[in-house]
Amino acid sequence: MGEGSVGSGAKGCAEAAAPSWPVAPTRRSRTCHSPAPLDGVVHPGAWWVWALSLGVAASRTTNPLLLALLIATSAYVVATCRSNAPWARSYAAFVKLGLSVLAIRVFFAVALGSPIPGTHTVVTLPEVPLPDWAQGIRLGGTVTAEALVFALYDGLKLATLLICVGAANALANPARLLKSLPGALYEMGVAVVVALTFAPNLIADVQRLRAARRLRGRPDRGVRGLLQVGLPVLEGALERSVALAAAMDARGYGRTAQVPAAVRRTTTALTLGGLLGVCAGTYGLLTAQGATYGLPVLLAGLAAALAGLWLGGRRTPRTRYRPDPWGARAWLITTSGITVAALLTLSASRDPASLHPGVVPLTTPTLPLWPAAAVLLGLLPALLTPKEPS
C-alpha cells in the first residue's frame, strides 16, 4: 500500500516535471515541491532589538553588579542560541574589546587625572608641568580611589554596551537581516552587512591560520607569528572583496527601475519631511516648552518617513525567497528586551541611588532586588529559542 502511494506520487511529479510536446521548454505545468518555512528560526531583527534594549538598560546604570548581570545574561543567551557559523564566533572578540575599553578608561583616569575629587590617595605619580594654555589637563599627579572607582564604573558601562552589540552580531544572521530590509534601504543595508561581517570573517581567518601553524610546529604568538599570519589574512580579505564585487555586479546591484518623476519628488519630500519631523519631535520631547507638540510631531515624522521608504522601494524591485516571518518567538524576544530597558529606565528615575552608587564618598554597591529581577527577564530567549542553524 505504501509502495504504491510512493510510486504514484513519484510518477505524478515526473509527469509534471516533463511536460508533453509541444510545450515551451522554459515553462512548467506545476510545481511539485514548495519550500517549507524555516521552523524554529527567529527573525534576525528580533535579536537586534533584544540586544540594543539590553544596551539601553546598561546605559541607565553604573552599578557594577547590574552591569555584570547584564553581561552574564547576554553571554548565556549567546552560548545557548548561537549557531556554528563564522559570524557567530565574534562574541569573544567583542568581550575582549570591552575589556580593552575598560582598561583604557582607567589608564586615562590615572595618567590624565579625573575631575572627581577624592581624599583616599592610592598613589602619587610624578607630575609633568604643562604650559598655561593647557590648563585643566595634567599628566601624572595624585591618583585617588574615588577617581579610579568612577573610571571603573564609567568604563564598565561602555564595555557592557559593546558586549551587547557583540551579542547581536553573534545571534543575528547578517544575510537574513539584509533580506528583511525594505527596498529603499537595500543598498545601505548591503554596506552595513559587509561591514558587520568583516570582523567575524577576519577572526575566523586568524583562528584558522593560527591552528594551521600550530599543526606545522611553527610559532603562532608574538610579533613574528602575527606578521606571518597577517599577510595570508590580508590576501584572503582581498579575495573575498573581489568575489563579493563580482557577485554583486552579477546580481544587478545598484540598478534601479524607472519610476515617474512625480513619485520620485513625492518620495524625496516625504523622506526629508519625515526626518525633519523626527528631529523636531525629538527636540520637543527633550525640552520643557515643546512637550505638548513633541510627541505628535514625532509620530507624524515617523509616518512620513516610513511612507517615503515604502515609495522609495519601488525603485529597487526585489524578490524574497522564503522570507523570515516575525512569529511568536520574535515577539517574545523583543518584548523581553524592551521590558528590561523600560523597567531599568523606570528604576533609574524613581530610585537613582541604587542604580548609581556613590563615589564621593565611596560606598559599597548593592544589588537592588527589582532591577536585578528585571534584568533576568532578558534570559527568556534562551528558554524559548532553539539553536540557530548554521
C-alpha positions in Angstrom: 0.0 0.0 0.0 2.8 2.4 1.0 4.9 1.5 -2.0 2.0 2.0 -4.4 1.4 5.5 -2.9 5.1 6.5 -3.2 5.2 5.2 -6.8 2.1 7.0 -7.8 3.4 10.2 -6.2 6.8 9.9 -8.0 5.1 9.2 -11.2 2.9 12.3 -10.8 5.9 14.5 -10.2 7.7 13.0 -13.1 4.8 13.7 -15.4 4.6 17.3 -14.1 8.3 17.9 -14.5 8.4 16.6 -18.1 5.5 18.3 -20.0 4.1 16.8 -23.2 5.4 18.1 -26.5 5.0 20.8 -27.9 5.4 23.0 -24.8 8.0 25.8 -24.4 11.0 24.4 -22.5 11.0 27.4 -20.2 7.5 26.7 -18.8 6.3 24.1 -16.3 2.9 22.8 -15.8 3.0 22.8 -12.0 5.4 22.7 -9.1 5.7 19.5 -7.1 7.6 20.8 -4.1 7.3 24.2 -2.4 9.9 25.5 0.0 8.9 24.9 3.6 9.1 27.7 6.1 12.1 27.9 8.4 10.8 26.3 11.5 12.3 27.4 14.8 14.3 30.3 13.2 13.9 33.7 14.8 13.8 36.8 12.8 17.2 38.5 12.9 15.7 41.9 13.7 14.3 40.4 16.9 17.8 39.7 18.1 19.0 43.2 17.4 16.0 44.7 19.2 16.7 42.5 22.2 20.4 43.3 22.3 20.0 47.0 21.8 17.4 47.0 24.5 19.9 45.4 26.9 22.3 48.2 25.8 19.8 50.8 26.7 19.3 49.2 30.1 23.1 49.3 30.6 23.2 53.0 29.7 20.8 53.7 32.6 23.0 52.4 35.4 26.6 52.5 36.6 26.0 49.8 39.3 28.8 47.2 38.6 26.6 44.4 39.9 23.8 45.1 37.5 26.2 45.6 34.6 27.9 42.3 35.4 24.4 40.7 35.4 23.6 42.2 32.0 26.9 40.8 30.6 26.1 37.4 32.1 22.6 37.4 30.6 23.8 38.2 27.2 26.6 35.6 27.4 24.2 32.9 28.5 21.8 33.6 25.7 24.6 33.7 23.1 26.1 30.4 24.4 22.6 28.8 24.2 21.2 30.1 20.9 24.0 31.0 18.6 24.9 28.8 15.6 28.3 27.5 14.4 28.6 29.9 11.5 31.8 32.1 11.3 29.9 35.3 12.0 28.5 33.7 15.3 32.0 33.5 16.8 32.6 37.2 17.2 31.2 37.5 20.7 34.5 36.7 22.4 36.2 39.4 20.3 33.6 42.0 21.5 34.2 40.9 25.1 37.9 41.5 24.6 37.2 44.8 23.0 35.0 45.8 26.0 37.8 44.8 28.4 40.3 46.9 26.4 38.0 49.9 26.6 37.7 49.4 30.3 41.5 49.3 30.7 42.0 52.4 28.5 39.4 54.3 30.5 41.1 53.5 33.8 44.5 54.3 32.3 43.3 57.8 31.2 42.0 58.4 34.7 45.4 57.6 36.1 47.6 59.3 33.6 45.5 62.4 32.8 43.6 62.9 36.1 39.9 63.0 36.8 37.5 65.8 37.7 36.2 63.7 40.6 37.5 65.0 43.9 38.8 62.4 46.4 40.5 62.1 49.8 41.8 58.5 49.6 45.1 58.7 47.8 46.2 55.5 46.1 49.5 56.6 44.5 51.2 59.8 43.7 52.8 59.9 40.2 55.4 62.4 39.0 53.6 65.3 37.5 54.7 66.8 34.2 54.4 70.6 34.1 52.3 71.9 31.2 52.1 75.4 29.7 49.3 77.9 30.7 47.3 77.2 27.6 46.8 73.5 28.7 45.0 74.5 32.0 42.6 71.8 33.2 44.8 69.0 31.9 47.6 67.3 33.9 50.0 64.5 33.4 50.6 62.4 36.5 49.9 63.7 39.9 47.8 62.2 42.7 45.6 59.3 41.9 42.6 58.8 44.3 40.4 55.8 44.9 37.3 57.9 44.1 38.7 58.7 40.6 39.6 55.1 40.0 36.2 53.8 41.0 34.4 56.4 38.9 36.5 55.5 35.9 35.9 51.8 36.5 32.1 52.3 36.6 32.1 54.5 33.5 34.3 52.1 31.5 32.3 49.1 32.6 29.1 50.7 31.3 30.7 51.3 27.9 32.1 47.8 27.8 28.6 46.4 28.5 27.2 48.4 25.6 29.9 46.9 23.3 29.2 43.4 24.6 25.5 43.8 23.9 26.3 44.8 20.3 28.5 41.7 20.1 25.6 39.5 21.2 23.5 40.9 18.4 26.3 40.1 15.9 26.7 36.6 17.2 22.9 35.8 17.1 21.5 37.6 14.1 22.3 36.2 10.6 23.5 39.2 8.6 22.4 37.8 5.3 18.9 37.2 6.5 18.8 40.6 8.2 19.7 42.2 4.8 16.9 40.2 3.1 14.4 41.6 5.6 15.2 45.3 4.9 12.9 47.4 2.7 13.9 48.0 -0.8 14.8 51.7 -0.2 17.4 50.7 2.4 18.8 47.7 0.5 22.0 49.4 -0.8 22.8 51.0 2.5 22.0 47.6 4.2 24.5 45.8 2.0 27.2 48.2 3.1 26.3 47.7 6.7 26.2 43.9 6.4 29.6 43.9 4.7 31.0 46.0 7.5 29.4 43.8 10.2 30.7 40.5 8.6 34.2 41.8 8.1 35.3 41.4 11.7 33.8 37.8 12.1 35.4 36.6 8.9 38.7 38.2 9.9 38.6 36.5 13.2 37.8 33.1 11.6 40.7 33.5 9.2 43.1 34.3 12.0 42.0 31.3 14.1 42.2 29.0 11.0 45.8 30.2 10.1 47.0 30.0 13.7 45.7 26.4 14.0 47.5 25.5 10.8 50.7 27.0 12.0 50.4 25.1 15.3 49.9 21.8 13.4 53.1 22.5 11.4 55.0 23.3 14.6 55.5 26.9 13.8 55.0 29.8 16.3 51.6 31.5 16.2 52.1 34.0 19.0 54.2 37.2 19.4 55.2 39.7 16.8 56.7 37.2 14.5 53.7 35.0 14.4 51.4 38.0 14.0 53.4 39.2 11.0 53.4 35.8 9.3 49.7 35.4 9.8 48.8 38.9 8.8 49.8 38.6 5.1 47.5 35.5 4.4 44.7 37.2 6.2 45.1 40.3 4.1 45.2 38.2 0.9 42.0 36.3 1.9 40.2 39.6 2.6 41.2 41.0 -0.8 40.0 37.8 -2.5 36.6 38.0 -0.7 36.3 41.6 -1.7 36.8 40.8 -5.4 34.4 37.8 -5.2 31.8 40.0 -3.4 32.1 42.7 -6.1 31.7 40.2 -8.9 28.7 38.6 -7.2 27.0 42.0 -6.6 27.6 43.0 -10.2 26.2 39.7 -11.5 23.0 40.2 -9.4 22.4 43.7 -10.7 23.4 45.6 -7.6 22.9 49.3 -8.0 20.5 49.1 -10.9 17.2 50.9 -10.4 13.8 50.7 -12.0 12.2 53.6 -13.9 9.5 55.4 -11.9 7.6 58.5 -12.7 9.0 61.9 -11.8 6.1 62.6 -9.5 6.8 59.5 -7.5 10.4 60.5 -7.1 9.5 64.0 -5.9 6.9 62.7 -3.5 9.4 60.1 -2.1 12.0 62.9 -1.6 9.5 65.2 0.1 8.2 62.5 2.4 11.6 61.3 3.4 13.1 64.7 4.1 9.9 66.0 5.7 9.7 62.9 7.9 13.3 63.2 9.0 12.8 66.8 9.9 9.7 65.9 11.8 11.5 63.3 13.7 14.2 65.8 14.7 11.7 68.5 15.7 9.6 66.0 17.7 12.7 64.6 19.5 13.8 68.2 20.3 10.3 68.9 21.6 10.3 65.9 23.9 13.7 66.9 25.3 12.6 70.4 26.2 10.0 71.5 28.7 8.4 74.1 26.3 7.8 71.6 23.5 6.4 68.7 25.5 2.9 69.4 24.1 3.7 69.2 20.4 6.8 66.9 20.6 5.0 63.5 20.5 2.5 64.4 17.7 5.3 65.8 15.5 7.5 62.8 16.2 4.7 60.4 15.2 3.9 62.4 12.1 7.5 62.4 11.1 7.9 58.7 11.6 4.8 58.1 9.5 6.0 60.3 6.7 9.5 58.7 6.7 8.0 55.2 6.5 5.8 56.3 3.6 8.9 57.7 1.9 10.8 54.5 2.4 7.9 52.4 1.0 7.7 54.6 -2.1 11.5 54.5 -2.5 11.4 50.8 -2.5 9.7 50.9 -5.9 13.0 52.0 -7.4 14.6 48.8 -6.3 12.4 45.9 -7.3 13.5 42.7 -5.4 12.0 39.3 -4.7 12.4 37.5 -1.4 12.9 33.8 -1.3 11.5 32.2 1.8 11.1 35.5 3.8 11.6 35.2 7.6 8.3 35.5 9.4 8.0 37.7 12.5 6.5 35.0 14.6 5.6 34.5 18.3 9.2 33.8 19.3 10.3 37.1 17.8 7.6 39.0 19.6 8.5 37.3 22.9 12.2 38.0 22.4 11.7 41.7 21.6 9.2 42.1 24.4 11.7 40.7 26.9 14.4 43.1 25.9 12.2 46.1 25.7 10.8 45.2 29.2 14.3 45.1 30.6 15.1 48.5 29.2 11.8 50.0 30.3 12.0 48.7 33.9 15.6 49.9 34.4 14.7 53.3 33.0 11.8 53.5 35.4 14.0 52.4 38.3 16.6 55.0 37.4 14.0 57.7 37.6 12.4 56.5 40.9 15.5 55.2 42.8 18.6 56.7 41.2 20.8 55.9 44.2 20.5 52.1 43.8 21.4 52.3 40.1 24.2 54.9 40.5 26.2 54.0 43.6 28.0 56.9 45.2 31.7 57.7 44.5 32.1 60.7 46.8 32.1 59.5 49.5 32.9 55.9 48.5 30.1 53.4 49.1 29.9 49.7 48.5 27.5 48.9 45.6 24.5 46.8 46.5 22.4 44.7 44.2 18.8 46.1 44.0 16.2 43.4 44.0 13.7 44.6 41.5 16.2 45.9 38.8 18.0 42.6 39.1 14.8 40.7 38.6 14.1 42.9 35.6 17.5 42.1 34.1 16.8 38.3 34.5 13.8 38.7 32.1 16.4 39.0 29.4 17.1 35.3 29.8 13.7 34.5 28.2 15.2 33.9 24.7 17.4 31.1 26.0 14.3 29.3 27.2 12.2 29.8 24.0 14.6 29.6 21.1 16.4 26.6 19.7 19.9 26.8 18.5 20.2 28.7 15.2 21.1 26.5 12.2 24.5 27.3 10.5 
